């Protein structure tokens, strides 16, 4: 049974040094289920991932942490660095 998350907004709170697969794979699953996902961080315009023991890709930050509002989201996905 597929989960339908259309119309749901999910905040993804992340810091530099996150494990890249632990952000990208859950985000893809949420997006595929119809959710709108937003990367939120205090790191600036981009956060840098860690991939297989070395620095990976930079991911754009959609919303700076100080501009985010909890009431704008239905769920929160935490990714720590």
C-alpha positions in Angstrom: 0.0 0.0 0.0 1.5 3.3 -1.1 1.5 6.2 1.2 0.0 9.4 -0.2 1.7 12.6 1.2 0.3 15.0 -1.3 -0.3 18.4 0.3 2.1 17.6 3.2 5.2 19.8 3.8 8.2 18.1 5.5 11.0 20.2 7.0 14.5 18.5 6.7 16.8 20.0 9.4 20.4 19.4 8.4 23.9 20.6 9.3 27.2 20.4 7.4 28.8 17.0 7.6 25.5 15.0 7.3 25.7 11.5 5.7 24.6 12.2 2.2 22.6 9.0 1.7 20.8 9.6 4.9 19.4 12.8 3.5 18.9 12.1 -0.2 17.3 8.6 0.1 14.6 9.6 2.7 14.0 12.9 0.8 13.4 11.0 -2.5 11.0 8.6 -0.8 9.1 11.6 0.7 9.0 13.4 -2.7 7.9 10.2 -4.4 5.0 9.9 -2.0 3.9 13.4 -2.9 5.3 15.5 0.0 7.0 18.9 -0.5 10.4 18.7 1.2 12.4 21.7 2.3 16.0 21.6 3.5 16.4 23.9 6.5 19.8 24.8 8.0 21.8 27.5 9.8 24.8 26.7 7.5 24.0 29.3 4.9 23.0 28.8 1.3 24.3 25.3 1.0 25.2 22.3 3.3 28.0 19.9 2.5 27.4 16.2 2.8 29.7 13.3 3.7 29.8 10.4 1.3 31.7 7.2 1.7 34.3 8.6 4.0 35.0 11.9 2.1 33.2 15.1 1.4 30.3 14.7 -1.0 28.0 17.1 -2.7 26.6 20.4 -1.5 22.9 20.6 -1.2 21.0 23.9 -1.5 19.3 25.2 1.6 15.7 26.0 0.9 14.9 27.9 4.1 17.4 29.5 6.5 16.8 28.1 10.1 16.1 31.6 11.5 13.4 32.1 8.9 11.6 28.7 9.3 8.4 28.4 11.2 7.2 25.1 12.7 3.6 25.8 11.9 4.5 25.7 8.1 5.3 22.0 8.2 3.4 18.8 8.9 6.6 16.7 9.8 10.2 17.0 10.6 13.2 14.9 9.3 16.4 15.4 11.3 19.8 14.9 9.7 22.7 15.6 12.0 26.3 16.3 11.1 
